[in-house]
Amino acid sequence: MAIVKTKGAKVGYVCTECGAHAPKWAGQCADCNAWNSMIEELVAPPSGPRHKRAIAAGSAVQAISAIQPVDEARVSTGVSELDRVLGGGLVAGSVVLIGGDPGIGKSTLLLQALAAISKQHKTLYVTGEESLHQVSLRAHRLALSAAELRLLTEMHIEQIIAHAQNERPQVMVIDSIQTMYTELLQSAPGSVAQVRESAAQLVQFAKATNTSLFLVGHVTKEGTLAGPRVLEHLVDTVLYFEGESSSRYRMIRAVKNRFGAINELGLFAMTEKGLKEVHNPSAIFLSRHDEPVAGSVSMVTWEGSRPILVEVQALVAESHASNPRRVAVGLDQNRLAMLLAVLQRHGGIAMYDQDVFINIAGGVRVTETAADLAIILAALSSLKNKPLPSDLIVFGEVGLAGEIRPVHNGQERLHEAAKHGFKQAIVPHANAPRQAPKNMDVNTVKRLVEALAQF
């Protein structure tokens, strides 16, 4: 496909390593000598009457006191878990970037959402990866009622915007941004310059017309969004699809949201009829053993605006290697090493000759420090082969001085545990509830030795 450069568009090349500019492409940067670091970029916008009118119509400077704040009207996507991650629904003119591994369910979820939205609002689904027949087959397979949903197969950004100006949709999906190209640049679709310029034009259109826009993005093998980092800065919300290919459960996490809380988590189950919402994630991530087992303890982690109960599993075994292994799945491995050092220094229990494996059951990733106390107690339970009570819940941050530090939303965590039948709790002293949940015995500790003394 030949891409014709628009008259008046000026294209140059910039080094991704040092930022040096060059009028033409070269295999090696003349300034920093980096190889294959020159990428194409649009260095001057096309001139013409339209550009001059845009400059003349620029916004005026205003005092912040003269701007009255208003509550943003939100449009429900028809998927409550997606609404939760978005902060309550779609905001007019907002741009949402959603990324995830191939086949994890990005297109399926957005097709389900647009099918529900199209019953009350005008929608447009633009695909650059599939034919209209393939999208129609997926909608039929998912048994979606999407008679009003409008579809378009196109990769040319200028053509997409022209169609959108005629259709005037309130919600639009671009699947995916890596397949789009603009005629202002000569590089191939998917290149850094094409992704950046295509996204910039779409964002400008969405803001000018108050269109809610979803951009589907590819991810690298490391799990981060492919393309330029500026892509995440252009949009209002960044969502990541998480989940193992072998598991039927999928999670959406908000890592950036200008209209809601970050780290909000939405949970789905993949079925034959598409993604189904999971309203009680704690019931999934907890493993109800028939009898207490060593190395297992439950904790309450806080994700966005709600508590979730998860199981921390530990396996401590004698090591025959010179360097014992420290493996953490779903946790920070460096923090595991730090907690084992604290346990040795302030608890008098050494594991320098033991392999230590820690796992968060269910594929959840816990990033907060509230898991510290649960990790230590699970490792100690495995080392001594002494099961902890199955109705015990634990949370708390452990400091380097051996103190147990409080975590936020302690009262809500306890009530969530009580709803699932937990009868005992070990929590930081500063998180002592004013009124303990009914039928729950709450033990508070200030130091690590106090928590260890209970077993």
RADA-V189852 format. One record per residue. N is the residue number from 1. RES is the residue in one small letter. PHI is phi in radians with two decimals (999 if undefined). Layout:
n->[N/N]
res->[RES/RES]
phi->[PHI/PHI]
This chain:
n->[1/2/3/4/5/6/7/8/9/10/11/12/13/14/15/16/17/18/19/20/21/22/23/24/25/26/27/28/29/30/31/32/33/34/35/36/37/38/39/40/41/42/43/44/45/46/47/48/49/50/51/52/53/54/55/56/57/58/59/60/61/62/63/64/65/66/67/68/69/70/71/72/73/74/75/76/77/78/79/80/81/82/83/84/85/86/87/88/89/90/91/92/93/94/95/96/97/98/99/100/101/102/103/104/105/106/107/108/109/110/111/112/113/114/115/116/117/118/119/120/121/122/123/124/125/126/127/128/129/130/131/132/133/134/135/136/137/138/139/140/141/142/143/144/145/146/147/148/149/150/151/152/153/154/155/156/157/158/159/160/161/162/163/164/165/166/167/168/169/170/171/172/173/174/175/176/177/178/179/180/181/182/183/184/185/186/187/188/189/190/191/192/193/194/195/196/197/198/199/200/201/202/203/204/205/206/207/208/209/210/211/212/213/214/215/216/217/218/219/220/221/222/223/224/225/226/227/228/229/230/231/232/233/234/235/236/237/238/239/240/241/242/243/244/245/246/247/248/249/250/251/252/253/254/255/256/257/258/259/260/261/262/263/264/265/266/267/268/269/270/271/272/273/274/275/276/277/278/279/280/281/282/283/284/285/286/287/288/289/290/291/292/293/294/295/296/297/298/299/300/301/302/303/304/305/306/307/308/309/310/311/312/313/314/315/316/317/318/319/320/321/322/323/324/325/326/327/328/329/330/331/332/333/334/335/336/337/338/339/340/341/342/343/344/345/346/347/348/349/350/351/352/353/354/355/356/357/358/359/360/361/362/363/364/365/366/367/368/369/370/371/372/373/374/375/376/377/378/379/380/381/382/383/384/385/386/387/388/389/390/391/392/393/394/395/396/397/398/399/400/401/402/403/404/405/406/407/408/409/410/411/412/413/414/415/416/417/418/419/420/421/422/423/424/425/426/427/428/429/430/431/432/433/434/435/436/437/438/439/440/441/442/443/444/445/446/447/448/449/450/451/452/453/454/455]
res->[m/a/i/v/k/t/k/g/a/k/v/g/y/v/c/t/e/c/g/a/h/a/p/k/w/a/g/q/c/a/d/c/n/a/w/n/s/m/i/e/e/l/v/a/p/p/s/g/p/r/h/k/r/a/i/a/a/g/s/a/v/q/a/i/s/a/i/q/p/v/d/e/a/r/v/s/t/g/v/s/e/l/d/r/v/l/g/g/g/l/v/a/g/s/v/v/l/i/g/g/d/p/g/i/g/k/s/t/l/l/l/q/a/l/a/a/i/s/k/q/h/k/t/l/y/v/t/g/e/e/s/l/h/q/v/s/l/r/a/h/r/l/a/l/s/a/a/e/l/r/l/l/t/e/m/h/i/e/q/i/i/a/h/a/q/n/e/r/p/q/v/m/v/i/d/s/i/q/t/m/y/t/e/l/l/q/s/a/p/g/s/v/a/q/v/r/e/s/a/a/q/l/v/q/f/a/k/a/t/n/t/s/l/f/l/v/g/h/v/t/k/e/g/t/l/a/g/p/r/v/l/e/h/l/v/d/t/v/l/y/f/e/g/e/s/s/s/r/y/r/m/i/r/a/v/k/n/r/f/g/a/i/n/e/l/g/l/f/a/m/t/e/k/g/l/k/e/v/h/n/p/s/a/i/f/l/s/r/h/d/e/p/v/a/g/s/v/s/m/v/t/w/e/g/s/r/p/i/l/v/e/v/q/a/l/v/a/e/s/h/a/s/n/p/r/r/v/a/v/g/l/d/q/n/r/l/a/m/l/l/a/v/l/q/r/h/g/g/i/a/m/y/d/q/d/v/f/i/n/i/a/g/g/v/r/v/t/e/t/a/a/d/l/a/i/i/l/a/a/l/s/s/l/k/n/k/p/l/p/s/d/l/i/v/f/g/e/v/g/l/a/g/e/i/r/p/v/h/n/g/q/e/r/l/h/e/a/a/k/h/g/f/k/q/a/i/v/p/h/a/n/a/p/r/q/a/p/k/n/m/d/v/n/t/v/k/r/l/v/e/a/l/a/q/f]
phi->[999/-1.52/-1.83/-1.66/-1.34/-1.15/-1.08/1.71/-1.35/-1.93/-2.02/-2.35/-2.33/-2.28/-1.45/-1.28/-1.56/-2.09/1.46/-1.21/-1.81/-2.55/-1.30/-2.47/-1.31/-2.47/-1.21/-2.26/-1.23/-1.27/-1.56/-1.94/1.13/-1.34/-1.60/0.93/-1.92/-1.51/-2.14/-1.36/-2.63/-1.54/-1.63/-2.59/-1.22/-1.11/-1.53/2.64/-1.01/-1.13/-1.15/-1.17/-1.15/-1.12/-1.20/-1.17/-1.63/-1.10/-1.29/-1.64/-1.31/-2.33/-1.37/-1.11/-1.19/-1.49/-1.76/-1.52/-1.20/-2.26/-1.28/-1.27/-1.26/-1.95/-1.86/-1.25/-1.45/1.42/-2.14/-1.08/-1.19/-1.21/-1.05/-1.07/-1.16/-1.31/1.75/2.14/2.36/-1.47/-1.71/-1.03/1.46/-1.45/-2.11/-2.01/-1.83/-2.13/-2.18/3.04/-1.10/-1.02/1.39/-1.40/2.18/-1.10/-1.16/-1.09/-1.12/-1.20/-1.16/-1.10/-1.14/-1.19/-1.09/-1.28/-1.19/-1.13/-1.25/-2.20/-2.34/-1.31/-2.31/-2.55/-1.88/-1.86/-2.14/-1.93/-1.95/-2.23/-1.48/-1.09/-1.13/-1.14/-1.14/-1.13/-1.11/-1.13/-1.08/-1.19/-1.12/-1.46/1.00/-1.54/-1.60/-2.27/-1.12/-1.62/-1.30/-1.72/-2.09/-2.60/-1.84/-2.87/-2.06/-1.46/-1.04/-1.08/-1.21/-1.09/-1.12/-1.12/-1.12/-1.14/-1.15/-1.36/-1.33/0.95/-1.28/-1.54/-2.35/-2.37/-2.10/-1.98/-2.22/-2.20/-1.18/-1.26/-1.63/-1.53/-2.54/-2.05/-1.28/-1.23/-2.11/-1.76/-1.27/-1.33/-0.98/1.68/-1.25/-1.00/-1.15/-1.15/-1.10/-1.13/-1.23/-1.10/-1.11/-1.10/-1.16/-1.17/-1.12/-1.08/-1.12/-1.09/-1.20/-1.26/-1.93/1.02/-1.64/-1.34/-2.18/-1.85/-1.98/-1.60/-2.10/-1.35/-2.14/-1.43/-1.18/-1.45/1.65/-1.69/-1.13/-1.31/1.73/-1.22/-1.12/-1.12/-1.04/-1.26/-1.38/-1.26/-1.62/-1.55/-2.40/-2.13/-2.05/-2.04/-1.48/-2.17/2.54/-1.43/-1.11/-1.47/-1.81/-1.49/-1.67/-2.22/-2.17/-1.99/-2.10/-1.56/-1.79/-2.64/-2.77/-1.38/-2.14/-3.02/-1.40/-1.49/1.10/-1.17/-2.18/-2.05/-2.09/-2.34/-2.08/-1.42/-2.23/-1.14/-1.76/1.74/-1.51/-1.90/-1.27/-1.96/-1.57/-2.24/-1.13/-1.05/-1.18/-1.51/-1.40/-1.55/-1.74/-1.49/-1.31/-1.13/-2.56/-1.00/-2.17/-1.25/1.49/-2.25/-2.60/-1.69/-2.44/-1.99/-1.77/-1.94/-2.06/1.19/-2.09/-2.53/-1.50/-2.36/-1.51/-2.33/-1.85/-1.68/-1.96/-2.33/-2.32/-2.02/-2.36/-1.07/-1.73/-1.91/-1.76/-1.21/-2.07/-1.00/-1.44/-2.24/-2.07/-2.22/-1.97/1.58/-2.44/-1.37/-1.17/-1.15/-1.21/-1.07/-1.08/-1.15/-1.16/-1.17/-1.19/-1.11/-1.08/-1.23/-1.29/-1.89/-1.99/1.24/-2.06/-1.74/-2.23/-1.20/-1.94/-2.15/-1.41/-2.12/-2.07/-2.14/-2.44/-1.70/-1.12/1.61/1.42/-1.37/-1.92/-1.78/-1.88/-1.54/-1.41/-1.12/-1.46/-0.98/-1.13/-1.15/-1.10/-1.13/-1.20/-1.17/-1.12/-1.15/-1.09/-1.22/-1.06/-1.55/0.94/-2.10/-1.14/-1.55/-1.00/-1.23/-1.78/-1.72/-2.07/-2.39/-2.78/2.71/-1.58/-1.90/-1.53/-1.17/-1.52/1.53/-1.47/-1.76/-1.64/-1.30/-2.16/-1.35/1.00/-1.10/-1.10/-1.15/-1.12/-1.13/-1.16/-1.13/-1.15/-1.12/-1.11/-1.75/1.57/-1.36/-1.90/-2.23/-2.60/-2.08/-2.37/-1.06/-1.04/-1.25/-1.72/-1.03/-1.29/-1.12/-2.44/-1.15/-1.00/-1.07/1.13/-2.19/-1.70/-1.77/-1.82/-1.86/-2.33/-1.80/-2.19/-1.09/-1.10/-1.18/-1.21/-1.21/-1.18/-1.41/-2.28]
